[in-house]
Structure formats: structure tokens, C-alpha cells
Amino acid sequence: MKITKFTNILIIVLFVFILSACVNNATTQPQPTSTDLVEPTRLESSATTNPVETAVIEESKNIYIHLENADLYFPDQTVLAELSSSMMELGYEVLTSNDLPDADQSFSFTLLFEPSQETLSHFQSDNIERYLIVQENGDLTIEKPSTVFVMSPADRLFIAGYLSALISNDWRIGGLLPPISYQNSTADKVFQNGVIFLCGRCAPTFGPIVKFPITALLSNPEDNEFTLQAYGEISTNKINTLFIPSAYLFDDLVILLKQSGVTIVSDAKSGVDQSDWIDYAIVDNLSDLIMDAISENGQQEELVTLPVKFSVYALSKELSPGKSDFISGMIENLQAGFISPYQIPNE
């Protein structure tokens, strides 16, 4: 059969139609879901970028402790050392000195003990954020934000005399006192006032018959020989209770007192080395109040006045409930101003 030109054209059209149908019937490829989509990787810059460090400015925290008159309020100097250590644990830098700092030095707090007007004038600057002042009365006029701790150091000796009389047998009370004065009254006189306030004319029943308390003056805490000599002067009177500041205690003296059966009254706080030697201690909460003052958050009042309180600790011997109540009532009246440690009425 003869293939015409028309036939060739028809065959070509049919072939193209069949190919087109095959393409349309091809298997449909699955489309990627949202979970299958891969985010294109962002091109990193070839240049290296160093992170910028932001400097953190820490607020300076420091405390200056002026040691002038500190021994009047901290007779046990280990307590002052512990206070400084506690301040450092809070992150403060602590500077202690008997000398005044340079006027341009800056401090978060400055701790002063019975400061003179000259000392206060030295510190009247914008370089100190807040004063901490320990003094016997709270009548200072200060233009800076201040916390004033009102404390009578004579009260401790008065309480010591009263306590010694309360626990002694036959009123046989002795006292070894430092050569210092409070408001023109010597330390031994204040101690004697505390004894007399309880027992009046404290005369024993048995000999040697003398009027108690018997006292002697000390020299300095480092002069152990002088302290032994002072004790020897009063020990002939058969004392059975002795008050002595903890700064003057040392091994040989404590052994002698214990062998003689003498009850030791002092001021060492529980937990320090000397507390193991002492039977009764007259302590205060001054350190706790100071730590609270530097630990408070937020803005304090311009002037805060806080009374320092005394208490009696029986460290190795016990006070009966009746005697505890008796002395607690006396301390409350003393610190309320109803009793003066400097003058005892004759009646």
C-alpha cells in the first residue's frame, strides 16, 4: 500500500498525542510537609566577631572602726575581733585604727565609740554614707544618717557587783578592776555600788570579819605578774566570788582560782576561749545590733537610736529561777534609769 503524504502527517500527530498522554499519566511525586521542610542555612560572615564584655561596677563596701574608747564598750577585745570577722563575711572591707583616716577616704559605715566633737567634725563629710556611734547617751546632734547605740559601760560593772553578791557565800566578794573611770566614778566604785545595792553593809558571819566587797586595781592585761599580785592582796580575806574582766584572765590565775574554789564572774561571751574559765558572764547585744544595722536592706531612717541590753549567762554553774528573776528585774530597772550605777541612796 502506498503511503501518502497525508498519511505521514497523521501518523506524526498520533505519535505526539500518545506521548502527551503518557506524560500526563506519570506518577505524582509526594510534596514535602511542613515538618519535612529544611530551613536554608544562613550564610555566616567570614569576618570573626569578638563578644563585647560589659564591665560590671560593684558597689564598694567598707567599714572604718575607730578604736578610740572601744575598750570601754568592748572590754573583751576578742568580741571586737569577732565582729570585724563577721563584717568581712558579709563582704565588707574592714579598716581598724586608733588614728583618724584621711578626710577624703570614702566608707560605707564608720563605727565610733563615744566620739569627741573634734572626731565627729573630722568625719562630717559626704564620703561616709552612715555613722554607727556607740555612746552613753543619745543627745548628739549629727547631720549625717546615723545609728546610735545607747549603752552605759558602767552598767556592766554594777550588774557584776550585784550578781557577785547574789551568788556569794557569806558576802565574801572580791573584785579586780581596771584603772578606768565612768563619769568621774572609778570602776571599782561602780562595782562596789552594785554589791551594796543588794546587801547594804555586807558583813560576813565568820572571820576574817571585814566589810565586803574587797577590791584591788589592775595594771594592764599584759602584766600577768601584777594581776597575780593584786589577787594576792585580796585573797587573804577568804573571798569565794571574784569579778575580773576577761582580758586579764590567764592560765595560771584561772588554775589558782579553781583550786581555791573561787567562783569567777566576768564578761567573756559564750564561745570564746575565756568562756571555758568563767562561771558567770555579763554580756550585751551590741555586736548583734551593729551587724543588724549594716545588714538591713532598703533606705534607713536618717537617725536610729537603739538601746544596748545586758544579760547574765550561767556558763558552768546555774542560777536558780528565783535568783534569775531577781537579777533580771534589777537589770530592767537599771537600764530604764530607775537605778543609777554611780550613786546609791543611803536608805
Secondary structure, 3 states (H helix, E strand, C coil): CCCCHHHHHHHHHHHHHHHHHHHHCCCCCCCCCCCCCCCCCCCCCCCCCCCCCCCCCCCCCEEEEECCCHHHHCCCHHHHHHHHHHHHHCCCEEEEECCCCCCCCCEEEEEEECCCHHHHHHHCCCCEEEEEEEECCCCCCCCCCEEEEECCHHHHHHHHHHHHHHHCCCCCEEEEECCCEECCEEHHHHHHHHHHHHHCCECCCCCCCCCECEEEECCCCCCHHHHHHHHHHHHCCCCCEEECCHHHCCHHHHHHHHHCCCEEEECCCCCCHHHHCCCEEEEECHHHHHHHHHHCCCCCCCEEEEECCEEEEECCCCCCHHHHHHHHHHHHHHHCCCCCCCCCCCC
